[in-house]
Amino acid sequence: MKDTMTYKGYTGSAHYDDDRIFYGKIEFIRDLVRYESADVDSLHSAFTEAVDDYLDLCQQEGRQPEQPFKGTFNVRMGSELHRRASLCAKEKGADLNQVVKEALEQYLAGAASPSLGTSRSYQELMADIRARQQVRGHKPPTREEVDVALHSERESWE
């Protein structure tokens, strides 16, 4: 997955919108945990703070935080593929779960995107975002411009 970062086993997304705000959410959990920042450099900090806040909140509420990638998921494959996989499993003396796991491992080892299975560092992610912005001719706002925009936005709330 492009535009991701990891912290404490959680994966966070990184996006940029037309309002010149960087934002994201913790991916692969049902709880909705979002974060944002005014500049690229503080997006990672916002993400790590969001993860820490989420874990603290779960602890305060006495509940287990959701864990991404529990190791189980449902696969909808159609009846013909299901039949073929089941026959393959029977011939191998394995169960269907083992056949699907082996097939997925082989697929990811060969045909999948090279970015799967490895997370990019924060520096690589931010360098990629900056490079794409440059290609689009984007000129990042100055710190002063961001401060003025945020101040104006806050005033409109009152």
Long-range contacts (C-beta under 8 A, 24 or more apart in sequence): 1-27, 1-115, 1-116, 2-115, 2-128, 3-125, 3-128, 3-129, 4-119, 4-120, 4-125, 5-44, 5-47, 5-119, 5-120, 5-122, 5-125, 6-119, 7-47, 7-48, 7-51, 8-51, 8-52, 8-55, 9-67, 9-68, 10-51, 10-54, 10-68, 11-68, 11-119, 12-47, 12-50, 12-51, 14-43, 14-47, 14-125, 14-129, 16-129, 16-133, 20-140, 20-141, 20-146, 20-149, 22-46, 26-50, 26-51, 26-54, 27-68, 28-68, 28-69, 29-66, 29-67, 29-68, 30-66, 31-65, 31-66, 38-146, 38-150, 39-140, 39-143, 39-146, 40-126, 40-129, 40-130, 40-140, 41-126, 43-126, 44-122, 44-126, 75-100
